[in-house]
Amino acid sequence: MTREKRPLLSKMSNIAPTSAPPPRGAIPRPERPAAPEPEMAEPGQPHTIPETAERLGCSPATARRRIAAGDLVAVRHGRILRVLESDLQAFIRASRRWR
């Protein structure tokens, strides 16, 4: 019993060719989704760095840089950094003045 040999198909064979390539030097960029509207929390509620970054619409590394620069106030509990809701709101209000 012999097996019938089938031609190997490329993984790209099911994709239709594009009409024309983009102009030279043009970089197609996907549209960035809008940041979700932040939920309001109690004024004294602490947020983790990832939660703070999500509220600000940035990465956790950027939030940490803002804290290290002194732009955003954080409270340290041992090794853990927390940002209070009131400090986060103050930072957002201050940053909106420059937009």
MOPAC internal coordinates of N, CA, C and O (Angstrom, degrees):
PM7 1SCF
backbone

  N    0.0000 0     0.00 0     0.00 0    0    0    0
  C    1.4402 1     0.00 0     0.00 0    1    0    0
  C    1.5265 1   108.27 1     0.00 0    2    1    0
  O    1.2310 1   120.67 1   -61.86 1    3    2    1
  N    1.2780 1   116.32 1   118.14 1    3    2    1
  C    1.4616 1   121.01 1  -179.21 1    5    3    2
  C    1.5078 1   109.64 1  -106.60 1    6    5    3
  O    1.2310 1   121.96 1   -33.61 1    7    6    5
  N    1.3143 1   113.86 1   146.39 1    7    6    5
  C    1.4591 1   119.19 1   177.61 1    9    7    6
  C    1.5098 1   110.72 1   -86.22 1   10    9    7
  O    1.2310 1   121.91 1   -36.26 1   11   10    9
  N    1.2966 1   113.96 1   143.74 1   11   10    9
  C    1.4527 1   118.81 1   176.73 1   13   11   10
  C    1.5235 1   107.88 1   -77.37 1   14   13   11
  O    1.2310 1   120.45 1   -49.31 1   15   14   13
  N    1.2983 1   116.75 1   130.69 1   15   14   13
  C    1.4574 1   120.27 1  -179.60 1   17   15   14
  C    1.5194 1   109.00 1   -86.56 1   18   17   15
  O    1.2310 1   121.99 1   -53.69 1   19   18   17
  N    1.3459 1   113.80 1   126.31 1   19   18   17
  C    1.4629 1   119.71 1   177.21 1   21   19   18
  C    1.5162 1   108.26 1  -107.40 1   22   21   19
  O    1.2310 1   120.44 1   -33.34 1   23   22   21
  N    1.3240 1   116.75 1   146.66 1   23   22   21
  C    1.4691 1   118.52 1   178.53 1   25   23   22
  C    1.5344 1   109.96 1   -68.05 1   26   25   23
  O    1.2310 1   121.26 1   -36.10 1   27   26   25
  N    1.3149 1   115.19 1   143.90 1   27   26   25
  C    1.4560 1   120.24 1   176.92 1   29   27   26
  C    1.5282 1   109.25 1   -74.33 1   30   29   27
  O    1.2310 1   121.21 1   -45.82 1   31   30   29
  N    1.3136 1   115.30 1   134.18 1   31   30   29
  C    1.4545 1   119.74 1   179.26 1   33   31   30
  C    1.5163 1   109.67 1  -101.12 1   34   33   31
  O    1.2310 1   121.44 1   -38.79 1   35   34   33
  N    1.2719 1   114.85 1   141.21 1   35   34   33
  C    1.4567 1   120.03 1   176.34 1   37   35   34
  C    1.5259 1   109.04 1   -72.33 1   38   37   35
  O    1.2310 1   120.49 1   -29.81 1   39   38   37
  N    1.3043 1   116.68 1   150.19 1   39   38   37
  C    1.4652 1   119.75 1   177.43 1   41   39   38
  C    1.5239 1   111.25 1   -65.00 1   42   41   39
  O    1.2310 1   120.55 1   156.60 1   43   42   41
  N    1.3142 1   116.56 1   -23.40 1   43   42   41
  C    1.4599 1   120.73 1  -177.95 1   45   43   42
  C    1.5301 1   111.94 1   -91.64 1   46   45   43
  O    1.2310 1   119.42 1  -177.26 1   47   46   45
  N    1.3071 1   118.71 1     2.74 1   47   46   45
  C    1.4545 1   120.51 1  -174.63 1   49   47   46
  C    1.5244 1   113.14 1   -68.79 1   50   49   47
  O    1.2310 1   119.72 1   156.13 1   51   50   49
  N    1.3049 1   118.15 1   -23.87 1   51   50   49
  C    1.4628 1   119.54 1  -178.30 1   53   51   50
  C    1.5248 1   112.67 1   -89.77 1   54   53   51
  O    1.2310 1   119.87 1  -178.61 1   55   54   53
  N    1.3235 1   117.85 1     1.39 1   55   54   53
  C    1.4603 1   121.47 1   179.67 1   57   55   54
  C    1.5141 1   108.86 1   -97.29 1   58   57   55
  O    1.2310 1   120.82 1   -50.82 1   59   58   57
  N    1.3232 1   116.04 1   129.18 1   59   58   57
  C    1.4557 1   120.99 1  -179.96 1   61   59   58
  C    1.5279 1   109.72 1   -71.42 1   62   61   59
  O    1.2310 1   119.86 1   -36.48 1   63   62   61
  N    1.3180 1   117.87 1   143.52 1   63   62   61
  C    1.4618 1   119.62 1   178.52 1   65   63   62
  C    1.5248 1   110.52 1   -67.69 1   66   65   63
  O    1.2310 1   121.03 1   -30.99 1   67   66   65
  N    1.3142 1   115.63 1   149.01 1   67   66   65
  C    1.4606 1   119.68 1   178.77 1   69   67   66
  C    1.5119 1   109.52 1   -79.87 1   70   69   67
  O    1.2310 1   120.60 1   -20.83 1   71   70   69
  N    1.3223 1   116.45 1   159.17 1   71   70   69
  C    1.4552 1   120.55 1  -176.20 1   73   71   70
  C    1.5246 1   111.28 1   -71.79 1   74   73   71
  O    1.2310 1   119.72 1   123.71 1   75   74   73
  N    1.3016 1   118.14 1   -56.29 1   75   74   73
  C    1.4589 1   120.70 1  -178.71 1   77   75   74
  C    1.5177 1   108.66 1  -143.84 1   78   77   75
  O    1.2310 1   120.17 1   -37.06 1   79   78   77
  N    1.2934 1   117.28 1   142.94 1   79   78   77
  C    1.4628 1   118.54 1   178.07 1   81   79   78
  C    1.5242 1   110.44 1   -70.64 1   82   81   79
  O    1.2310 1   120.30 1   -24.42 1   83   82   81
  N    1.3352 1   117.03 1   155.58 1   83   82   81
  C    1.4590 1   118.83 1   178.62 1   85   83   82
  C    1.5165 1   110.39 1   -65.64 1   86   85   83
  O    1.2310 1   119.95 1   -22.23 1   87   86   85
  N    1.3290 1   117.69 1   157.77 1   87   86   85
  C    1.4621 1   120.07 1   179.18 1   89   87   86
  C    1.5294 1   110.93 1   -57.30 1   90   89   87
  O    1.2310 1   121.46 1   -27.56 1   91   90   89
  N    1.2898 1   114.81 1   152.44 1   91   90   89
  C    1.4562 1   120.12 1  -177.41 1   93   91   90
  C    1.5333 1   110.24 1   -63.20 1   94   93   91
  O    1.2310 1   120.74 1   -47.92 1   95   94   93
  N    1.3086 1   116.19 1   132.08 1   95   94   93
  C    1.4575 1   120.73 1   179.95 1   97   95   94
  C    1.5214 1   113.18 1    90.78 1   98   97   95
  O    1.2310 1   119.97 1   165.72 1   99   98   97
  N    1.3350 1   117.66 1   -14.28 1   99   98   97
  C    1.4611 1   120.33 1   179.65 1  101   99   98
  C    1.5210 1   108.85 1   -82.04 1  102  101   99
  O    1.2310 1   120.85 1   -47.95 1  103  102  101
  N    1.3010 1   115.97 1   132.05 1  103  102  101
  C    1.4559 1   121.15 1   179.36 1  105  103  102
  C    1.5232 1   107.91 1  -112.44 1  106  105  103
  O    1.2310 1   120.23 1   -69.14 1  107  106  105
  N    1.3260 1   117.16 1   110.86 1  107  106  105
  C    1.4612 1   117.96 1   178.12 1  109  107  106
  C    1.5204 1   109.51 1   -70.29 1  110  109  107
  O    1.2310 1   120.60 1   -52.35 1  111  110  109
  N    1.2977 1   116.45 1   127.65 1  111  110  109
  C    1.4624 1   121.41 1  -179.77 1  113  111  110
  C    1.5211 1   109.18 1  -120.46 1  114  113  111
  O    1.2310 1   120.78 1   -44.50 1  115  114  113
  N    1.3190 1   116.12 1   135.50 1  115  114  113
  C    1.4634 1   118.44 1   177.44 1  117  115  114
  C    1.5277 1   109.78 1   -69.23 1  118  117  115
  O    1.2310 1   121.30 1   -28.81 1  119  118  117
  N    1.3103 1   115.11 1   151.19 1  119  118  117
  C    1.4566 1   119.11 1   177.96 1  121  119  118
  C    1.5144 1   109.77 1   -69.71 1  122  121  119
  O    1.2310 1   121.32 1   -42.74 1  123  122  121
  N    1.3053 1   115.09 1   137.26 1  123  122  121
  C    1.4592 1   120.83 1  -179.42 1  125  123  122
  C    1.5216 1   108.98 1   -83.13 1  126  125  123
  O    1.2310 1   120.13 1   -53.07 1  127  126  125
  N    1.3242 1   117.36 1   126.93 1  127  126  125
  C    1.4686 1   118.12 1   179.38 1  129  127  126
  C    1.5192 1   110.69 1   -67.10 1  130  129  127
  O    1.2310 1   121.08 1   -32.60 1  131  130  129
  N    1.3039 1   115.53 1   147.40 1  131  130  129
  C    1.4598 1   120.37 1   179.29 1  133  131  130
  C    1.5219 1   109.83 1   -66.53 1  134  133  131
  O    1.2310 1   121.15 1   -33.94 1  135  134  133
  N    1.3221 1   115.40 1   146.06 1  135  134  133
  C    1.4603 1   119.99 1   178.76 1  137  135  134
  C    1.5266 1   108.83 1   -66.54 1  138  137  135
  O    1.2310 1   120.07 1   -41.59 1  139  138  137
  N    1.3151 1   117.47 1   138.41 1  139  138  137
  C    1.4623 1   119.07 1   179.57 1  141  139  138
  C    1.5244 1   110.73 1   -65.94 1  142  141  139
  O    1.2310 1   121.49 1   -30.51 1  143  142  141
  N    1.3031 1   114.76 1   149.49 1  143  142  141
  C    1.4631 1   120.05 1   178.46 1  145  143  142
  C    1.5258 1   108.43 1   -65.94 1  146  145  143
  O    1.2310 1   120.02 1   -54.70 1  147  146  145
  N    1.3337 1   117.56 1   125.30 1  147  146  145
  C    1.4639 1   118.95 1  -176.79 1  149  147  146
  C    1.5234 1   111.92 1   -69.69 1  150  149  147
  O    1.2310 1   121.90 1   -34.90 1  151  150  149
  N    1.3161 1   113.97 1   145.10 1  151  150  149
  C    1.4566 1   119.42 1   175.59 1  153  151  150
  C    1.5265 1   108.00 1   -84.17 1  154  153  151
  O    1.2310 1   120.65 1   -40.71 1  155  154  153
  N    1.3025 1   116.36 1   139.29 1  155  154  153
  C    1.4591 1   120.28 1   179.80 1  157  155  154
  C    1.5281 1   108.48 1   -79.39 1  158  157  155
  O    1.2310 1   120.99 1   -42.41 1  159  158  157
  N    1.3026 1   115.71 1   137.59 1  159  158  157
  C    1.4515 1   121.47 1   179.29 1  161  159  158
  C    1.5213 1   108.44 1  -120.10 1  162  161  159
  O    1.2310 1   120.93 1    -4.40 1  163  162  161
  N    1.3129 1   115.82 1   175.60 1  163  162  161
  C    1.4604 1   120.44 1   178.51 1  165  163  162
  C    1.5230 1   109.36 1   -66.62 1  166  165  163
  O    1.2310 1   119.38 1   -32.20 1  167  166  165
  N    1.3365 1   118.79 1   147.80 1  167  166  165
  C    1.4646 1   121.44 1  -175.42 1  169  167  166
  C    1.5205 1   115.15 1   -58.20 1  170  169  167
  O    1.2310 1   118.74 1   146.72 1  171  170  169
  N    1.3240 1   120.01 1   -33.28 1  171  170  169
  C    1.4472 1   121.15 1  -177.03 1  173  171  170
  C    1.5112 1   114.38 1   -96.93 1  174  173  171
  O    1.2310 1   119.75 1  -175.45 1  175  174  173
  N    1.3339 1   118.09 1     4.55 1  175  174  173
  C    1.4624 1   120.94 1  -175.61 1  177  175  174
  C    1.5317 1   110.68 1   -73.25 1  178  177  175
  O    1.2310 1   120.04 1   -52.26 1  179  178  177
  N    1.3404 1   117.53 1   127.74 1  179  178  177
  C    1.4679 1   119.24 1   178.92 1  181  179  178
  C    1.5260 1   111.94 1   -82.71 1  182  181  179
  O    1.2310 1   121.06 1   -34.41 1  183  182  181
  N    1.3333 1   115.59 1   145.59 1  183  182  181
  C    1.4686 1   122.27 1   178.26 1  185  183  182
  C    1.5181 1   109.08 1  -117.08 1  186  185  183
  O    1.2310 1   120.81 1   -33.84 1  187  186  185
  N    1.3228 1   116.05 1   146.16 1  187  186  185
  C    1.4591 1   120.26 1   173.43 1  189  187  186
  C    1.5302 1   108.47 1   -75.24 1  190  189  187
  O    1.2310 1   120.71 1    -9.90 1  191  190  189
  N    1.3224 1   116.25 1   170.10 1  191  190  189
  C    1.4665 1   120.28 1   179.36 1  193  191  190
  C    1.5354 1   111.03 1   -63.49 1  194  193  191
  O    1.2310 1   118.68 1   134.63 1  195  194  193
  N    1.3466 1   120.12 1   -45.37 1  195  194  193
  C    1.4684 1   118.59 1   176.90 1  197  195  194
  C    1.5328 1   113.15 1   -61.33 1  198  197  195
  O    1.2310 1   119.81 1   141.85 1  199  198  197
  N    1.3360 1   117.96 1   -38.15 1  199  198  197
  C    1.4656 1   120.54 1   177.02 1  201  199  198
  C    1.5184 1   110.56 1   -64.75 1  202  201  199
  O    1.2310 1   120.66 1   138.11 1  203  202  201
  N    1.3263 1   116.34 1   -41.89 1  203  202  201
  C    1.4649 1   120.87 1   178.99 1  205  203  202
  C    1.5224 1   109.91 1   -63.08 1  206  205  203
  O    1.2310 1   120.50 1   135.70 1  207  206  205
  N    1.3245 1   116.64 1   -44.30 1  207  206  205
  C    1.4656 1   120.57 1   179.44 1  209  207  206
  C    1.5234 1   111.03 1   -61.69 1  210  209  207
  O    1.2310 1   120.55 1   139.76 1  211  210  209
  N    1.3146 1   116.55 1   -40.24 1  211  210  209
  C    1.4713 1   120.04 1   178.60 1  213  211  210
  C    1.5264 1   110.50 1   -63.11 1  214  213  211
  O    1.2310 1   120.56 1   137.53 1  215  214  213
  N    1.3156 1   116.54 1   -42.47 1  215  214  213
  C    1.4665 1   120.46 1   178.98 1  217  215  214
  C    1.5241 1   111.71 1   -64.26 1  218  217  215
  O    1.2310 1   120.57 1   144.83 1  219  218  217
  N    1.3385 1   116.52 1   -35.17 1  219  218  217
  C    1.4623 1   120.79 1  -178.72 1  221  219  218
  C    1.5252 1   112.28 1   -84.70 1  222  221  219
  O    1.2310 1   120.34 1   165.77 1  223  222  221
  N    1.3328 1   116.96 1   -14.23 1  223  222  221
  C    1.4604 1   120.38 1  -178.69 1  225  223  222
  C    1.5216 1   111.92 1    74.94 1  226  225  223
  O    1.2310 1   120.36 1  -145.19 1  227  226  225
  N    1.3305 1   116.92 1    34.81 1  227  226  225
  C    1.4617 1   121.45 1   179.98 1  229  227  226
  C    1.5248 1   108.53 1  -134.74 1  230  229  227
  O    1.2310 1   120.94 1     2.74 1  231  230  229
  N    1.3114 1   115.81 1  -177.26 1  231  230  229
  C    1.4618 1   120.05 1   178.67 1  233  231  230
  C    1.5251 1   109.83 1   -85.71 1  234  233  231
  O    1.2310 1   120.00 1   -21.09 1  235  234  233
  N    1.3356 1   117.61 1   158.91 1  235  234  233
  C    1.4612 1   119.99 1   175.86 1  237  235  234
  C    1.5328 1   112.66 1   -59.07 1  238  237  235
  O    1.2310 1   120.06 1   147.00 1  239  238  237
  N    1.3308 1   117.49 1   -33.00 1  239  238  237
  C    1.4690 1   120.53 1   178.53 1  241  239  238
  C    1.5263 1   110.51 1   -64.50 1  242  241  239
  O    1.2310 1   120.21 1   140.54 1  243  242  241
  N    1.3299 1   117.20 1   -39.46 1  243  242  241
  C    1.4650 1   120.49 1   178.24 1  245  243  242
  C    1.5151 1   110.14 1   -66.37 1  246  245  243
  O    1.2310 1   119.97 1   139.12 1  247  246  245
  N    1.3167 1   117.67 1   -40.88 1  247  246  245
  C    1.4682 1   120.48 1   177.63 1  249  247  246
  C    1.5245 1   110.38 1   -61.48 1  250  249  247
  O    1.2310 1   120.41 1   138.33 1  251  250  249
  N    1.3306 1   116.83 1   -41.67 1  251  250  249
  C    1.4761 1   120.05 1   178.10 1  253  251  250
  C    1.5270 1   111.19 1   -64.53 1  254  253  251
  O    1.2310 1   120.21 1   141.63 1  255  254  253
  N    1.3380 1   117.21 1   -38.37 1  255  254  253
  C    1.4736 1   120.13 1   177.50 1  257  255  254
  C    1.5201 1   111.22 1   -63.93 1  258  257  255
  O    1.2310 1   120.46 1   140.73 1  259  258  257
  N    1.3363 1   116.72 1   -39.27 1  259  258  257
  C    1.4746 1   120.26 1   177.95 1  261  259  258
  C    1.5200 1   110.92 1   -63.80 1  262  261  259
  O    1.2310 1   120.43 1   141.94 1  263  262  261
  N    1.3306 1   116.78 1   -38.06 1  263  262  261
  C    1.4660 1   121.35 1   178.01 1  265  263  262
  C    1.5236 1   109.55 1   -67.41 1  266  265  263
  O    1.2310 1   120.28 1   134.66 1  267  266  265
  N    1.3453 1   117.07 1   -45.34 1  267  266  265
  C    1.4668 1   121.19 1  -179.29 1  269  267  266
  C    1.5269 1   111.24 1   -63.62 1  270  269  267
  O    1.2310 1   120.28 1   146.11 1  271  270  269
  N    1.3305 1   117.08 1   -33.89 1  271  270  269
  C    1.4640 1   121.07 1   179.56 1  273  271  270
  C    1.5266 1   112.15 1   -77.05 1  274  273  271
  O    1.2310 1   120.25 1   166.14 1  275  274  273
  N    1.3183 1   117.12 1   -13.86 1  275  274  273
  C    1.4543 1   121.04 1  -179.42 1  277  275  274
  C    1.5154 1   113.80 1    89.30 1  278  277  275
  O    1.2310 1   120.13 1  -174.22 1  279  278  277
  N    1.3366 1   117.35 1     5.78 1  279  278  277
  C    1.4666 1   120.90 1   178.98 1  281  279  278
  C    1.5169 1   111.67 1   -74.42 1  282  281  279
  O    1.2310 1   120.62 1   147.32 1  283  282  281
  N    1.3125 1   116.42 1   -32.68 1  283  282  281
  C    1.4591 1   123.08 1  -178.00 1  285  283  282
  C    1.5233 1   108.35 1  -121.10 1  286  285  283
  O    1.2310 1   120.66 1   -52.81 1  287  286  285
  N    1.3255 1   116.34 1   127.19 1  287  286  285
  C    1.4629 1   121.22 1  -176.80 1  289  287  286
  C    1.5251 1   109.25 1   -84.16 1  290  289  287
  O    1.2310 1   120.80 1   -46.30 1  291  290  289
  N    1.3292 1   116.07 1   133.70 1  291  290  289
  C    1.4568 1   122.01 1   177.85 1  293  291  290
  C    1.5232 1   109.37 1  -132.45 1  294  293  291
  O    1.2310 1   121.14 1   -24.63 1  295  294  293
  N    1.3191 1   115.43 1   155.37 1  295  294  293
  C    1.4579 1   122.62 1   178.37 1  297  295  294
  C    1.5211 1   107.04 1  -111.66 1  298  297  295
  O    1.2310 1   120.59 1   -45.78 1  299  298  297
  N    1.3162 1   116.48 1   134.22 1  299  298  297
  C    1.4576 1   120.20 1  -179.70 1  301  299  298
  C    1.5239 1   109.61 1  -101.46 1  302  301  299
  O    1.2310 1   120.79 1   -52.48 1  303  302  301
  N    1.3285 1   116.10 1   127.52 1  303  302  301
  C    1.4664 1   123.86 1   174.08 1  305  303  302
  C    1.5231 1   106.28 1  -114.87 1  306  305  303
  O    1.2310 1   120.23 1   -87.76 1  307  306  305
  N    1.3138 1   117.17 1    92.24 1  307  306  305
  C    1.4568 1   120.21 1  -174.10 1  309  307  306
  C    1.5120 1   108.70 1    69.99 1  310  309  307
  O    1.2310 1   120.51 1    62.15 1  311  310  309
  N    1.3271 1   116.64 1  -117.85 1  311  310  309
  C    1.4655 1   121.22 1   177.77 1  313  311  310
  C    1.5189 1   112.52 1   -96.19 1  314  313  311
  O    1.2310 1   120.40 1   175.79 1  315  314  313
  N    1.3179 1   116.83 1    -4.21 1  315  314  313
  C    1.4621 1   121.44 1  -173.08 1  317  315  314
  C    1.5237 1   110.38 1   -96.46 1  318  317  315
  O    1.2310 1   120.66 1   -48.58 1  319  318  317
  N    1.3267 1   116.34 1   131.42 1  319  318  317
  C    1.4585 1   121.75 1   175.44 1  321  319  318
  C    1.5180 1   109.61 1   -96.88 1  322  321  319
  O    1.2310 1   120.58 1   -42.30 1  323  322  321
  N    1.3082 1   116.50 1   137.70 1  323  322  321
  C    1.4679 1   122.60 1   175.95 1  325  323  322
  C    1.5294 1   108.19 1  -131.58 1  326  325  323
  O    1.2310 1   120.88 1   -34.93 1  327  326  325
  N    1.3178 1   115.92 1   145.07 1  327  326  325
  C    1.4596 1   121.78 1   177.04 1  329  327  326
  C    1.5194 1   107.12 1  -114.54 1  330  329  327
  O    1.2310 1   120.80 1   -56.02 1  331  330  329
  N    1.3198 1   116.08 1   123.98 1  331  330  329
  C    1.4617 1   120.25 1   179.25 1  333  331  330
  C    1.5214 1   109.95 1   -73.38 1  334  333  331
  O    1.2310 1   120.98 1   -31.22 1  335  334  333
  N    1.3174 1   115.74 1   148.78 1  335  334  333
  C    1.4650 1   121.69 1  -179.44 1  337  335  334
  C    1.5222 1   110.81 1   -58.02 1  338  337  335
  O    1.2310 1   119.87 1   138.66 1  339  338  337
  N    1.3172 1   117.86 1   -41.34 1  339  338  337
  C    1.4680 1   120.45 1  -179.22 1  341  339  338
  C    1.5308 1   110.96 1   -64.01 1  342  341  339
  O    1.2310 1   119.99 1   140.90 1  343  342  341
  N    1.3449 1   117.62 1   -39.10 1  343  342  341
  C    1.4652 1   120.59 1   177.62 1  345  343  342
  C    1.5245 1   111.34 1   -69.12 1  346  345  343
  O    1.2310 1   120.55 1   143.81 1  347  346  345
  N    1.3194 1   116.55 1   -36.19 1  347  346  345
  C    1.4578 1   120.97 1   177.92 1  349  347  346
  C    1.5271 1   110.57 1   -65.35 1  350  349  347
  O    1.2310 1   120.52 1   136.04 1  351  350  349
  N    1.3420 1   116.62 1   -43.96 1  351  350  349
  C    1.4699 1   120.26 1   177.98 1  353  351  350
  C    1.5230 1   111.21 1   -63.34 1  354  353  351
  O    1.2310 1   120.14 1   140.27 1  355  354  353
  N    1.3310 1   117.34 1   -39.73 1  355  354  353
  C    1.4603 1   120.85 1   178.70 1  357  355  354
  C    1.5310 1   110.55 1   -63.70 1  358  357  355
  O    1.2310 1   120.26 1   139.44 1  359  358  357
  N    1.3347 1   117.12 1   -40.56 1  359  358  357
  C    1.4637 1   121.02 1   178.26 1  361  359  358
  C    1.5231 1   110.50 1   -64.36 1  362  361  359
  O    1.2310 1   120.28 1   137.09 1  363  362  361
  N    1.3259 1   117.07 1   -42.91 1  363  362  361
  C    1.4751 1   120.85 1  -179.95 1  365  363  362
  C    1.5210 1   110.07 1   -63.70 1  366  365  363
  O    1.2310 1   120.46 1   135.77 1  367  366  365
  N    1.3392 1   116.73 1   -44.23 1  367  366  365
  C    1.4740 1   119.73 1   178.40 1  369  367  366
  C    1.5246 1   111.15 1   -61.47 1  370  369  367
  O    1.2310 1   120.12 1   137.12 1  371  370  369
  N    1.3177 1   117.38 1   -42.88 1  371  370  369
  C    1.4536 1   121.20 1  -179.00 1  373  371  370
  C    1.5320 1   111.30 1   -66.92 1  374  373  371
  O    1.2310 1   120.00 1   142.83 1  375  374  373
  N    1.3221 1   117.61 1   -37.17 1  375  374  373
  C    1.4620 1   119.93 1  -178.01 1  377  375  374
  C    1.5226 1   111.48 1   -75.42 1  378  377  375
  O    1.2310 1   119.61 1   155.09 1  379  378  377
  N    1.3132 1   118.36 1   -24.91 1  379  378  377
  C    1.4793 1   120.75 1   178.43 1  381  379  378
  C    1.5144 1   111.86 1   -70.82 1  382  381  379
  O    1.2310 1   120.36 1   155.55 1  383  382  381
  N    1.3353 1   116.91 1   -24.45 1  383  382  381
  C    1.4684 1   118.94 1   178.79 1  385  383  382
  C    1.5165 1   111.14 1   -64.53 1  386  385  383
  O    1.2310 1   119.89 1   152.43 1  387  386  385
  N    1.3264 1   117.82 1   -27.57 1  387  386  385
  C    1.4613 1   121.09 1  -175.91 1  389  387  386
  C    1.5119 1   112.57 1   -92.63 1  390  389  387
  O    1.2310 1   119.07 1   177.33 1  391  390  389
  N    1.3033 1   119.37 1    -2.67 1  391  390  389
  C    1.4690 1   120.91 1  -179.91 1  393  391  390
  C    1.4861 1   111.50 1   -87.60 1  394  393  391
  O    1.2310 1   120.10 1   180.00 1  395  394  393

